[in-house]
Amino acid sequence: MEQFFPLVVLALAFVLLIVLPARQRKRVQAQQRAMQESLTPGTPVVTTAGLHGTVAGLGTGTVDLQIAPGVVVTFARQAILEVRPAVDTGSTVAGDEPNGPTDGGPADRLR
């Protein structure tokens, strides 16, 4: 049994260095593909080049992104890196003053 120890170690090294990372890559690629196929108009995204935009239209293998009002560019679907959360440009939460809440303490007297 001792004569097979180097072979067992070599096989384990093969599994750890080749097989496991390949499985992880496949999993990440499947997640990317699912994300790219689930895009809908109005979804805020980031491209692999770092360009932020909103999906304006979808083609067979392309995505039209609005990057500014009236400016629409076309990218391959594979260029979409991630979906960004929608930006809320609306109201502020109560107690969310620009300089922090006021409680009448010493810091408020310095304002």
DRENPA-3360 file (N, C-alpha, C; in nm, 2 decimals, always signed):
BEGIN
1 = MEQFFPLV = +0.08/-0.12/+0.00/+0.00/+0.00/+0.00/+0.09/+0.13/+0.00 ~ +0.20/+0.12/+0.07/+0.29/+0.24/+0.07/+0.34/+0.27/-0.06 ~ +0.35/+0.18/-0.15/+0.40/+0.21/-0.29/+0.31/+0.29/-0.37 ~ +0.18/+0.29/-0.34/+0.08/+0.37/-0.41/+0.06/+0.51/-0.36 ~ +0.12/+0.54/-0.24/+0.10/+0.67/-0.18/+0.13/+0.79/-0.27 ~ +0.24/+0.79/-0.34/+0.27/+0.90/-0.43/+0.17/+0.91/-0.55 ~ +0.11/+0.80/-0.59/+0.01/+0.80/-0.70/-0.12/+0.86/-0.64 ~ -0.15/+0.83/-0.52/-0.27/+0.88/-0.46/-0.26/+1.03/-0.44;
9 = VLALAFVL = -0.15/+1.08/-0.39/-0.12/+1.22/-0.37/-0.13/+1.29/-0.50 ~ -0.07/+1.24/-0.61/-0.08/+1.30/-0.74/-0.22/+1.31/-0.79 ~ -0.30/+1.20/-0.77/-0.44/+1.20/-0.81/-0.52/+1.31/-0.73 ~ -0.50/+1.32/-0.60/-0.56/+1.43/-0.52/-0.52/+1.57/-0.57 ~ -0.40/+1.59/-0.60/-0.35/+1.71/-0.65/-0.42/+1.75/-0.78 ~ -0.44/+1.65/-0.87/-0.50/+1.67/-1.00/-0.65/+1.72/-0.97 ~ -0.72/+1.65/-0.88/-0.85/+1.69/-0.85/-0.86/+1.83/-0.79 ~ -0.78/+1.86/-0.70/-0.78/+1.99/-0.64/-0.74/+2.11/-0.73;
17 = LIVLPARQ = -0.65/+2.08/-0.82/-0.60/+2.19/-0.91/-0.67/+2.20/-1.04 ~ -0.73/+2.09/-1.09/-0.79/+2.09/-1.22/-0.94/+2.08/-1.22 ~ -0.99/+1.98/-1.15/-1.14/+1.95/-1.16/-1.22/+2.05/-1.08 ~ -1.18/+2.08/-0.96/-1.26/+2.17/-0.88/-1.27/+2.31/-0.93 ~ -1.16/+2.37/-0.98/-1.18/+2.50/-1.04/-1.26/+2.50/-1.17 ~ -1.25/+2.39/-1.25/-1.33/+2.38/-1.37/-1.48/+2.38/-1.34 ~ -1.52/+2.31/-1.23/-1.66/+2.30/-1.19/-1.71/+2.44/-1.14 ~ -1.62/+2.51/-1.07/-1.66/+2.65/-1.03/-1.68/+2.74/-1.15;
25 = RKRVQAQQ = -1.59/+2.73/-1.25/-1.60/+2.81/-1.37/-1.73/+2.79/-1.44 ~ -1.77/+2.66/-1.45/-1.89/+2.62/-1.52/-2.01/+2.68/-1.44 ~ -2.01/+2.68/-1.31/-2.12/+2.73/-1.23/-2.13/+2.88/-1.25 ~ -2.02/+2.95/-1.25/-2.02/+3.10/-1.27/-2.07/+3.13/-1.41 ~ -2.03/+3.06/-1.51/-2.07/+3.08/-1.64/-2.22/+3.06/-1.66 ~ -2.28/+2.96/-1.59/-2.42/+2.93/-1.59/-2.50/+3.05/-1.53 ~ -2.44/+3.10/-1.42/-2.51/+3.21/-1.35/-2.51/+3.34/-1.44 ~ -2.39/+3.36/-1.50/-2.38/+3.48/-1.60/-2.48/+3.46/-1.71;
33 = RAMQESLT = -2.49/+3.34/-1.77/-2.58/+3.32/-1.88/-2.73/+3.34/-1.84 ~ -2.76/+3.29/-1.72/-2.90/+3.31/-1.67/-2.93/+3.46/-1.64 ~ -2.83/+3.53/-1.59/-2.85/+3.67/-1.57/-2.87/+3.75/-1.70 ~ -2.79/+3.71/-1.80/-2.80/+3.78/-1.93/-2.93/+3.75/-2.00 ~ -2.98/+3.63/-1.98/-3.11/+3.59/-2.05/-3.23/+3.65/-1.98 ~ -3.21/+3.69/-1.85/-3.32/+3.74/-1.77/-3.34/+3.89/-1.78 ~ -3.26/+3.96/-1.86/-3.26/+4.10/-1.88/-3.40/+4.15/-1.94 ~ -3.45/+4.26/-1.89/-3.57/+4.32/-1.94/-3.55/+4.47/-1.95;
41 = PGTPVVTT = -3.62/+4.53/-2.04/-3.61/+4.68/-2.05/-3.63/+4.75/-1.92 ~ -3.55/+4.85/-1.89/-3.56/+4.92/-1.77/-3.46/+4.87/-1.66 ~ -3.39/+4.76/-1.68/-3.30/+4.71/-1.58/-3.17/+4.78/-1.59 ~ -3.13/+4.84/-1.47/-2.99/+4.90/-1.47/-2.88/+4.80/-1.47 ~ -2.78/+4.82/-1.55/-2.67/+4.72/-1.56/-2.54/+4.79/-1.57 ~ -2.43/+4.71/-1.56/-2.29/+4.75/-1.58/-2.23/+4.65/-1.68 ~ -2.16/+4.71/-1.78/-2.09/+4.63/-1.88/-1.95/+4.59/-1.83 ~ -1.89/+4.50/-1.90/-1.75/+4.45/-1.86/-1.65/+4.57/-1.88;
49 = AGLHGTVA = -1.69/+4.67/-1.95/-1.60/+4.79/-1.97/-1.62/+4.89/-1.86 ~ -1.72/+4.86/-1.77/-1.75/+4.96/-1.66/-1.86/+5.06/-1.69 ~ -1.92/+5.05/-1.81/-2.02/+5.15/-1.85/-2.15/+5.12/-1.78 ~ -2.21/+5.22/-1.71/-2.34/+5.20/-1.65/-2.45/+5.25/-1.74 ~ -2.56/+5.17/-1.75/-2.67/+5.21/-1.83/-2.79/+5.13/-1.79 ~ -2.90/+5.16/-1.87/-3.03/+5.10/-1.85/-3.07/+5.03/-1.97 ~ -3.12/+4.90/-1.96/-3.16/+4.83/-2.08/-3.27/+4.90/-2.15 ~ -3.25/+4.93/-2.28/-3.36/+5.00/-2.35/-3.43/+4.91/-2.45;
57 = GLGTGTVD = -3.35/+4.80/-2.49/-3.41/+4.71/-2.58/-3.32/+4.58/-2.59 ~ -3.38/+4.47/-2.64/-3.31/+4.35/-2.65/-3.32/+4.29/-2.79 ~ -3.21/+4.24/-2.84/-3.20/+4.17/-2.97/-3.17/+4.03/-2.94 ~ -3.15/+3.95/-3.05/-3.11/+3.81/-3.04/-2.99/+3.79/-2.95 ~ -2.88/+3.86/-2.99/-2.76/+3.84/-2.91/-2.71/+3.98/-2.86 ~ -2.79/+4.08/-2.87/-2.75/+4.21/-2.83/-2.84/+4.27/-2.73 ~ -2.79/+4.38/-2.67/-2.86/+4.46/-2.57/-2.84/+4.61/-2.60 ~ -2.95/+4.68/-2.61/-2.94/+4.82/-2.63/-2.95/+4.89/-2.49;
65 = LQIAPGVV = -2.84/+4.97/-2.46/-2.83/+5.04/-2.33/-2.85/+5.19/-2.35 ~ -2.93/+5.25/-2.27/-2.94/+5.39/-2.26/-2.84/+5.44/-2.16 ~ -2.74/+5.52/-2.20/-2.64/+5.56/-2.11/-2.66/+5.71/-2.07 ~ -2.74/+5.78/-2.14/-2.78/+5.91/-2.11/-2.91/+5.94/-2.18 ~ -2.99/+6.04/-2.14/-3.11/+6.07/-2.21/-3.09/+6.09/-2.36 ~ -3.16/+6.00/-2.44/-3.15/+6.01/-2.58/-3.02/+5.94/-2.64 ~ -2.94/+5.88/-2.56/-2.82/+5.82/-2.61/-2.83/+5.67/-2.58 ~ -2.84/+5.59/-2.69/-2.86/+5.44/-2.68/-2.74/+5.38/-2.76;
73 = VTFARQAI = -2.67/+5.29/-2.70/-2.57/+5.21/-2.76/-2.60/+5.06/-2.76 ~ -2.54/+4.99/-2.85/-2.57/+4.84/-2.86/-2.45/+4.76/-2.82 ~ -2.47/+4.67/-2.73/-2.36/+4.58/-2.68/-2.40/+4.43/-2.70 ~ -2.31/+4.35/-2.71/-2.33/+4.20/-2.71/-2.38/+4.17/-2.57 ~ -2.47/+4.07/-2.56/-2.52/+4.03/-2.43/-2.41/+3.99/-2.34 ~ -2.31/+3.92/-2.39/-2.20/+3.88/-2.31/-2.12/+3.99/-2.24 ~ -2.14/+4.12/-2.29/-2.07/+4.23/-2.23/-2.14/+4.28/-2.10 ~ -2.26/+4.23/-2.07/-2.32/+4.27/-1.95/-2.26/+4.19/-1.83;
81 = LEVRPAVD = -2.20/+4.26/-1.74/-2.13/+4.20/-1.63/-2.23/+4.17/-1.51 ~ -2.31/+4.27/-1.48/-2.40/+4.26/-1.36/-2.52/+4.35/-1.37 ~ -2.62/+4.31/-1.30/-2.74/+4.39/-1.29/-2.72/+4.47/-1.16 ~ -2.75/+4.60/-1.17/-2.73/+4.69/-1.06/-2.87/+4.71/-0.99 ~ -2.87/+4.73/-0.86/-3.00/+4.76/-0.80/-3.06/+4.90/-0.85 ~ -3.19/+4.91/-0.85/-3.25/+5.03/-0.90/-3.22/+5.14/-0.81 ~ -3.19/+5.26/-0.86/-3.15/+5.38/-0.78/-3.28/+5.45/-0.75 ~ -3.30/+5.48/-0.62/-3.41/+5.55/-0.57/-3.37/+5.70/-0.56;
89 = TGSTVAGD = -3.42/+5.78/-0.65/-3.39/+5.92/-0.65/-3.50/+6.00/-0.59 ~ -3.59/+5.94/-0.52/-3.71/+6.00/-0.47/-3.69/+6.07/-0.34 ~ -3.77/+6.04/-0.24/-3.78/+6.10/-0.11/-3.67/+6.06/-0.02 ~ -3.65/+6.15/+0.08/-3.56/+6.11/+0.19/-3.63/+6.06/+0.31 ~ -3.57/+5.98/+0.39/-3.63/+5.92/+0.50/-3.63/+6.02/+0.61 ~ -3.74/+6.02/+0.70/-3.75/+6.12/+0.81/-3.63/+6.10/+0.90 ~ -3.58/+6.21/+0.94/-3.46/+6.21/+1.03/-3.33/+6.20/+0.95 ~ -3.34/+6.21/+0.82/-3.22/+6.19/+0.74/-3.17/+6.33/+0.68;
97 = EPNGPTDG = -3.15/+6.42/+0.77/-3.10/+6.55/+0.73/-2.96/+6.54/+0.68 ~ -2.92/+6.63/+0.59/-2.79/+6.63/+0.53/-2.68/+6.63/+0.63 ~ -2.69/+6.70/+0.74/-2.59/+6.71/+0.84/-2.61/+6.61/+0.96 ~ -2.70/+6.52/+0.95/-2.74/+6.43/+1.05/-2.85/+6.48/+1.14 ~ -2.91/+6.39/+1.22/-3.02/+6.43/+1.30/-2.98/+6.54/+1.40 ~ -3.08/+6.62/+1.44/-3.05/+6.73/+1.54/-3.12/+6.69/+1.67 ~ -3.04/+6.69/+1.77/-3.09/+6.65/+1.90/-3.07/+6.76/+2.01 ~ -3.02/+6.87/+1.96/-3.00/+6.99/+2.05/-2.87/+6.98/+2.13;
105 = GPADRLR = -2.78/+6.88/+2.10/-2.66/+6.87/+2.17/-2.55/+6.97/+2.13 ~ -2.43/+6.96/+2.18/-2.33/+7.06/+2.16/-2.29/+7.07/+2.01 ~ -2.30/+6.96/+1.93/-2.27/+6.97/+1.79/-2.37/+7.06/+1.71 ~ -2.49/+7.06/+1.76/-2.59/+7.14/+1.70/-2.57/+7.29/+1.72 ~ -2.51/+7.33/+1.83/-2.48/+7.47/+1.85/-2.36/+7.52/+1.76 ~ -2.28/+7.43/+1.71/-2.17/+7.47/+1.62/-2.22/+7.48/+1.48 ~ -2.33/+7.44/+1.44/-2.38/+7.45/+1.31/-2.42/+7.59/+1.27;
% end
